[in-house]
Amino acid sequence: MNVSQVIEIAKEWVEENVSQLPGFCGAYLGGSLSRMQKNEWRMYLMETIEEKFRQLPPNLQEEAVNFIDFLLTKTHSTTRKKISFDWIGGLKEYRDKYTAIELQKKALEWRD
């Protein structure tokens, strides 16, 4: 039995046994999902996502897929590349000609 099935059984029990009691506001599912093994947690997430996805109308399903693609692009674009230091020493020839401030001003001129 997987976690989704256990949660569904708990929901049904609450509905049948206590939801009609005066003053009943809701129920808290005790226990911890954090004690699940990594593969169990992933299965639970996948089942939850699939269930919610199926409930969406087709146009929102398409939007959900587009959003997932966006998240994947965002994840891949934040992967850091190793920093290149090939620029070091690139201004050696100007070391004796300019102070640091003068060199900054020259760099602004060179950009234009």
Secondary structure, DSSP 4 states (H G I P E B T S, - for coil): --HHHHHHHHHHHHHHHTTTSTT-------S-GGGS-HHHHHHHHHHHHHHHHHHS-HHHHHHHHHHHHHHHHHHHHTPPPPPP-TTTTTTGGGTTT--HHHHHHHHHHHH-
